[in-house]
Amino acid sequence: PGRVPTTRLGRGQPCPTPNVSLASEHAATMIQFDEHGFRRRVEEAVVTLQKLLHSTRRPTFAEDVPNHSYQDKYLLAEFLTNCGLAAQCTCLEALGVGTQQLATLVEWSASETVTLRLAGRQRCTFLREEEREVESKAKVVKESTIFGKSEQKVVTRVNEWFWKIDVEWELVAYAGTMGGPRQLRLQGRSGSAQLKTTTSATPEPAGQVEFIPTEVPITWLLQQVKLPGGLVGAAHVLSFKIDRDAEGCRTPRRNPQVEAALHAARELCAWSKRVCQFMNQRIFSKAERCAKVQAHTGRDGFLALIASTHQPSELFVPVLPLFEARPAEEEADAAGGDGDGGDGDGTLV
């Protein structure tokens, strides 16, 4: 669908005008795409999906459903994108974006760029130096013809240095530039623990150290969220649509709207990885180092900073590119009789 824009060269022969940024990003995506791995993950997800559906339901790949129309592929792309956006909104909710906060961020996104920002800081403070005596397990036995046998133990004096490590982090969303009036604190934690060393060298940089913050724009995602009637507190609706009449629309996959969705998803995914790295290196690693001292002193310290985590492989993400063949009358009932399900026999699952 859509025509290819052309420009005249030489003797009037038309030459396609490439969209360099669109083509390069699409090429990079195709290089990274693993069709075999993709199909395997979908097939594994279908096994889980079958446990949740009625035994008569048979969702499958779109290519395996005959007589579906090309319009159905556009509907599938829109359906999957909205499902993906719903999953991203669920992640935002887990990060502290409630209904009220979401409405505020959506309002901000209409006129300004909205950004998520994770920042933190730590402080290392010297507490005290202690000296203690450690007895050796080995014994020295001396024999004397007058006094008989005597035993001696070797005692070693050990110096230990104790330090207090304070760490805090916070997640904020802001519009425009950081430090402006439009800023929401979503969540944050702080904690401290003692660390013991056998040398006087500070185990962490002395004084307060600001961690390098990591940010991600979420403007595009928020612009896809609509509040019915503009009512704060109402259930939000995701409104992603592909403009089939746009000049840049080529296929259900190659069009400006899907490219924008993929670009925003890649940015959010990359930011999530940086957040994991931030937590592992700045928070959890210090908790492990302090664990022995905490157990010895009875302090929980950094343990209060560690929340239960799940591996990505443990999570079921129900965003699946599936069609399901249904009888015409059942399809009409499922579509509510509005005719938006296309003119083929495949319906979206």
N, C-alpha and C positions, 0 to 999 in steps of 0.2 A: 504493500500500500504506500501511497505517496509518490511523488516524482523526485528524480535525482536532479539537483541544481546543476547547471552547466555553465561554462564560460567558453567564449570563442577564442580559438588559437589558430595562427597560421592562415590557412585557406578557408576558415569558417567551419572547421570540423569541431563538433562538440566534444568537450573533455570534462569528465566528472570532476567537480570541486570537492576534494576530500575534507572532512572534518577531522583535523589532525588529532586534537585531544580526544575526541570520541573514538576514533579508530585505534589510537595507541592504547587507550585504556581497555577497549574491547579485545585487542590482540593479547594484552597481558593477561586478561581474564581467561581467554581461551587456552593460553599456554598452561595456566595453573589448573585448569579443569581436568579432573580425573573421572572419566565416564564410568569406568569399571568400579572405582571406589564409590562413586555416587549411587550407582544402581545397587551395590551391595548394602549401603547404608539405608536406602529406601526399603529394600526387601526385608532387612532386619527390623525396620520400624513397622512395616506392615504386619509382621508376626505379632508385635506388641499391640498394634491397632486392632487386630482380629479378636483379641481377648476382650476388647471394650465394646465391639460392635455386635449386632445380632448375627447369628450364624448364617443368615441368608445374604448378608452383605458381602460383596466381592469387589472391593476397590483394587484398581490395577493401574499400570502406566497408561498414559493417554494413547500411545501408539497401539496398544492392544485393544482399544475400544473402537469398533468400526462405526462409520457413518457419523462421526462428530464433525462439526463445521470448524472452519478456521476462526470464526468468531469465538468459539469455545476456548481456543488457545489464548486469546486475549483475556477472556474472563478468568482462565486459570492463572495467568500471570498476575492479574489484579488481585485475585483471591489469595494467592500465595504471598504476595507482597504485603497485603493487609495483615495476614497471619504473622508474617515476620515482624511487622511494626507492632502488632499486639504483644509479641514476645519481648521486644525491646522496651515497650511501655511497662511490662511486668518487671523487667530488670530495674527500670527507673523507680518503680514502686518499692522494690526491695531495698533500694538505696536511700529511701526516705521521701520520695516524691509522692505524697498523698493526693487526694482529689483536689483539695484547696491549692496545694502547691502547683499541681499540674495546670490548673486553670490560670494561675498567675503566670507561669512560664509560657503558656500558649498565648496569653495576651502580650507578653513581652516580645515574642517571636514575630508578631505582626509588623513590628517597626524596627527591631534591633536584633543583633546576633546574640544568641543565648549559648553559654558555654558552661560545661561541667569542669570543675577544677579540684583536684586532690592535692593537698599540700600538707606539710608536717615539719616538725622540728624536734631536736633532741638537745639535752644538756647533760654534760658529764661533770660531776662534782666530787672532789676528794672528801672522804669522811674521816678516816682514821688509819693509823698504823698500829698493828698488834704484833707482839712477840710471844711466841710460845715454845715450849720444849717438847721435843719428840724423842721418845726412847727407842733405841734400836732393838730389834727382836733378837739380835745375836748377843750372846753372853761371853764374857772373858773369865775363865776359871784359872785361878792361881793356887798352886799347892806349896805348902810350907811345912817343914819338919817340926816346927815349933807350934804354929797356929793352925795347922791343918789346911783345909780348902777354903777359898774365898771367891765370891763371884762379883763381877763388876759389869755394869751396863754402860753403853755409850749413849750420851744424851746430846742431841743436836738442837741448836736454837734456830728457829725459823721465823723470819719476818714476813708478815702479810699486810697488803694494802687493800683497803676497802673503798669502793667507789659507788656513788649513786647515779644511776642512769634513768633520766626522765625522757619519755617519748610521748608525743601527741600528734594526732592527725585530724584533719577535718575535710569534709566534702561540701563544696558550695556550688551553687548555680548563680550566674550573674549575667546581666544583660549589658551590652556595650563593652566597657572596659572595667577591669577589676578595680575595686575600691569605689565604684560609683554608688548611687543611691539604690539601684535595683540589684539586690543581692539576697539570696536565700541560703541559710546554713541548713543543709540536709541532715548531716549527722557527723559525729566525731567521737573520738575516744582519747583517753590519756591514761598513763600508767607509769610506774617506777619500780625499780628493783635494785638490789645490791649486787655488785660484781666484785669478786676477790681475785687479786693478782699476787704474784710472788716477786714482782719488781715494782719499782716506784714509777715506772713509765705509765702514763695515762692510757687506758685501754681504748678510749674513744677520744676524738678531738675535744680539747678542753673548752669550757664555756658553751654557749648556745650555738647550734648549727642549724641553719634552715635547709631543709631538703629541697631539691629542685622539683617544683610542682609539675604535674602532668595534666593537660587539658584536652578537651574534645568539644567541638561545636555540635549542638543538637538542634539547631534552628530548623533544618529541613524536616526532621522527625516531628517536631512540635507543630509545624505548619500543616501536617497531615491529620492532626487531631482536631476534631470539631466537637464543640459542646452544644447539644441541642438547645436551640433558642437562646444560646449564650448564657444559660443558667449555670452559676457556680454550684458545684455539688452534684450536677446531673451526670449521668453516665456518658462517657465520651465515646465518640464514633470516629473510626478511621476512614478517611475519605480518599484513599489513593485511587487514581484513575489514569488510564493511558489515553492520551489524545490521539486518536486514530487518524485524524485529519491533519495533524501537524506535518510540516514539511520534512522534519527529521525523523518521522516514524517510518521504520522499515519493516520490522517484524514484531511479534509480541515480546521478543527479547531485546531487539536493537531499536530503542527509542529513547528520547531524552528523559522521560519519567523513570523508566527502569534503570537507566544509567545513573541517575541521581540517587535512586534508592540504594543501588549497590555501592556507590561511592560513600554514602552516609553510613551504611552498614560496615564497610571496611574500616572507616575511621573509628567507629565505636568499638569494633573488634580489636583494633590495634591499641586503643586506649585501655581496654579491659586487660589486655596482656601486660601493659605497662603498670597497671594498678596491681596485678598479681605480683609482678617483679618488685614493685615498691613495698608491698606488704611482706614478701618473703625476705627481702634483703634488709629492710629498715625496721621491721617489727618482729616477725617470727624468729629470725636468726638471733636477735638479742634475747628473746625469751628462752631459747635453747641454751644460750651461753649462761644465763642466769639461773637456770633450773636447779642446779646442784646447790647453789647458795640459798635459793628459796626453800628448798627441801630441808636444808640444815637449820635455817632460821625460822621456818614456819610462815614465811611470807608468801602471798600469792602473786603480788607484783604484776609482771607482764602476762601472767596466765589470764588475767582479766581482759587482756587485749585480744586473745585468740578466740575466735568464734568457730563453730563447727563448719567445715567446708566439704564440698562435694567435688569429685572429679568430673570433668565434662562428659566422660563416657558413661557416668551413672545417670545422666539427665535424659529424659525422653522429651524431645521437641516435636510436637505434632504439626509441623509445617511440611506437608507431604504433597508432591505434585502428582495427584492421583485423579483418575476418572472412574466413574462407576456407571455401567449400563443399566438402565431401568426401563420398565414399560412406559409407554407414552403417558398413560393416565396417572401413573405414580409420579412421573417427572413433573406433570402439570400441577399436581397437589403440592409437591415439594417446592415448586417455584411460586406458589400462591396464585397461579393463573395469570401472572403479569407478563409472561412471554420473554423475560430477560434471560432465560437460560440458554438461548441460542436455538437454532432449528435442527440440531442433531439429536442423537439418542444418548449422548454422554452427558452426565451431570457431574458437578464438582463435589468432591468429598472434603 
